[in-house]
Amino acid sequence: MLTVDYEKLGVRVRQQRELNSLTQSQLARKVGVTGSFIGHIERGEKKASVDTVVALCNALEVSPTVLLQDSLSDGVMQSQLSFDEDNQDLMRGIMHVLREHTRRAEYR
């Protein structure tokens, strides 16, 4: 049985908070907890309830999969990565552009 890896959840919360240019206090206000509790979560010292994880996701504007990816099975992660045909075409196009950009950068 897989369980929540609270240390890695904390790392993901910190990464997303920093990407959003938020302090722990600012995130705490959005979530409705204290800044010290956010610090405890980020260090993996305290467990976040389901309600708190949902509030974190909403405040950080990310899917729960982003924060919990280290605790989810490979099957769940694969299902999150499946794309419909239009999105597959879009991803192929993006990959093509990235490959071309990388090749050009190598020749400079």
C-alpha positions as CSV (number, residue, x, y, z in Angstrom):
1,M,0.0,0.0,0.0
2,L,1.3,3.4,-1.0
3,T,1.1,6.2,1.5
4,V,1.7,9.9,1.3
5,D,5.4,10.9,1.3
6,Y,5.0,14.0,3.4
7,E,8.7,15.1,2.9
8,K,8.3,15.1,-0.8
9,L,4.9,16.7,-0.6
10,G,6.6,19.5,1.4
11,V,9.3,19.9,-1.3
12,R,6.6,20.2,-4.0
13,V,4.7,22.8,-1.9
14,R,7.9,24.8,-1.5
15,Q,8.7,24.6,-5.2
16,Q,5.2,25.7,-6.3
17,R,5.2,28.5,-3.6
18,E,8.5,29.8,-4.9
19,L,7.3,29.5,-8.5
20,N,4.4,31.7,-7.5
21,S,6.7,34.2,-5.8
22,L,4.8,33.8,-2.5
23,T,6.2,33.9,1.0
24,Q,5.1,31.2,3.5
25,S,3.0,33.9,5.2
26,Q,1.3,34.9,2.0
27,L,0.5,31.2,1.1
28,A,-0.7,30.6,4.6
29,R,-3.2,33.5,4.4
30,K,-4.6,32.1,1.1
31,V,-4.8,28.6,2.6
32,G,-6.2,29.7,6.0
33,V,-3.4,28.3,8.2
34,T,-0.4,29.9,9.9
35,G,2.9,30.6,8.3
36,S,4.7,28.3,10.7
37,F,2.3,25.5,9.7
38,I,3.3,26.0,6.0
39,G,7.0,25.8,7.1
40,H,6.3,22.5,9.0
41,I,4.5,21.1,5.9
42,E,7.4,22.2,3.6
43,R,9.9,20.4,5.9
44,G,7.7,17.3,6.2
45,E,7.4,17.8,9.9
46,K,3.6,17.9,10.0
47,K,1.0,16.1,8.0
48,A,-1.4,18.1,5.9
49,S,-5.1,17.1,5.9
50,V,-7.0,16.4,2.7
51,D,-8.7,19.8,3.2
52,T,-5.3,21.5,3.6
53,V,-3.9,19.8,0.4
54,V,-7.0,20.9,-1.5
55,A,-6.6,24.5,-0.2
56,L,-2.9,24.4,-1.1
57,C,-3.7,23.2,-4.7
58,N,-6.3,26.0,-5.0
59,A,-3.9,28.7,-3.6
60,L,-1.0,27.5,-5.8
61,E,-3.3,26.9,-8.8
62,V,-2.0,23.3,-9.4
63,S,-3.6,19.9,-9.7
64,P,-3.3,17.6,-6.7
65,T,-1.2,15.4,-8.9
66,V,1.5,18.0,-8.9
67,L,1.8,18.0,-5.1
68,L,1.2,14.3,-4.6
69,Q,3.1,12.8,-7.6
70,D,5.8,11.2,-5.5
71,S,3.1,9.3,-3.6
72,L,1.0,8.1,-6.5
73,S,1.4,4.8,-8.3
74,D,2.8,4.7,-11.8
75,G,-0.6,3.7,-13.1
76,V,-2.2,6.8,-11.8
77,M,0.6,9.0,-13.1
78,Q,0.3,7.4,-16.5
79,S,-3.4,8.1,-16.6
80,Q,-2.7,11.7,-15.9
81,L,-0.3,11.8,-18.9
82,S,-2.7,10.5,-21.5
83,F,-3.6,12.9,-24.2
84,D,-6.4,12.9,-26.8
85,E,-5.4,12.9,-30.5
86,D,-5.4,16.8,-30.8
87,N,-3.2,17.2,-27.7
88,Q,-0.9,14.4,-29.0
89,D,-0.4,16.3,-32.3
90,L,0.2,19.5,-30.3
91,M,2.8,17.8,-28.1
92,R,4.5,16.3,-31.2
93,G,4.7,19.8,-32.7
94,I,6.2,21.2,-29.5
95,M,8.8,18.4,-29.3
96,H,9.7,19.1,-32.9
97,V,10.3,22.8,-32.3
98,L,12.3,22.0,-29.2
99,R,14.5,19.5,-31.0
100,E,15.1,22.0,-33.8
101,H,16.0,24.8,-31.3
102,T,18.4,22.4,-29.5
103,R,20.1,21.4,-32.8
104,R,20.6,25.1,-33.8
105,A,22.0,25.9,-30.4
106,E,24.5,23.1,-30.7
107,Y,25.9,24.5,-33.9
108,R,26.5,28.0,-32.5
